[in-house]
Amino acid sequence: MATEASEVELTFEEDAQLTNCMRIRVLSLQQKNAKPQEGEKLLKPNEYMYRLDFTKQKLKFLWWKVHLKTPGKVMITGTSQHWTPDLTNLMTRQLLEPSAIFWKKSDDVEVQCSEADVQEFGERLCELAKIRKVMYFVLTFADGVEPGNVTCSIAFKA
């Protein structure tokens, strides 16, 4: 008897320890008056590291759920499967395209997005989930949005 596919909703969780570690890298370079490695991605003040933990590996993208409590914009950029944050610095070539961009204007009731990009990004995450149990993301907050006023999740069919 075949079992029915189930829906899996994963919430993006801020990785405060990793964000702080990457901010220390920026401060260290500034204090030493040193340059980053060629192609190294340094976190800007409005960027934070988040993670998804994949409990299942065979997934089909369903939908995004993004809530912005205030008007503004959040951009979610995935990192490639080769980046290990405990061992290496994040390089710009390890950032995935396209990013998922969500925004809300002051007169909007619903959060807006570029449907094609978020669809492609969601499908790409399914491919990466086949070989990854954890994925990391750079979330960039702009136009008045801060980490505390955003919730973001993505759903898959397992």
LINWO-V528693 format. One line per field, one symbol per residue. phi: phi as a letter, one per 40 degrees, with the letter a starting at -180 (. if undefined). psi: psi as a letter, one per 30 degrees, with the letter a starting at -180 (. if undefined). burial: I if it has 9 or more other ideal C-beta (glycine too) atoms within 8 Angstrom, else O. A space follows every 10 residues. Layout:
phi: ???
psi: ???
burial: ???
//
This chain:
phi: .ccccbcbbb ccbcbcccdc dcccdccccc ccfbcccdgc ccccdcbbcb abbccbbcbb cbabbbbbcb ciabbbbcbc cccbccbbcc bcccccbccc bbaacdcccb cbacdccccc cdcccccccc bbcbbbbcbb bafhcbdcbb baabbbcc
psi: kkkkklkjkk kkkkieeeee eeeeeeeeee efhlkllkgk jkklfgklkl lkjjflejlk kdlkjkkkfl kakkkjklll ffkjfffllk kffgkkkllk kklklfgkel klljeeeeee eeeeeeeeff fkfkklkjkk klhfklefhk kklkklk.
burial: OOOOOOIIOI OIOIIOOIIO IIIOIIOIIO OOOOOOOOOI IIIOOOIIII IIOIOIOOIO IOOIIIOIOO IIIIIIIIII OOIOIOOOOI IOOIIIOOII IIIIOOOIOO IOIOOOIIII IIIIIIOIIO OIOOIIIIII IIOOIOOOOI OIIIIIII
//
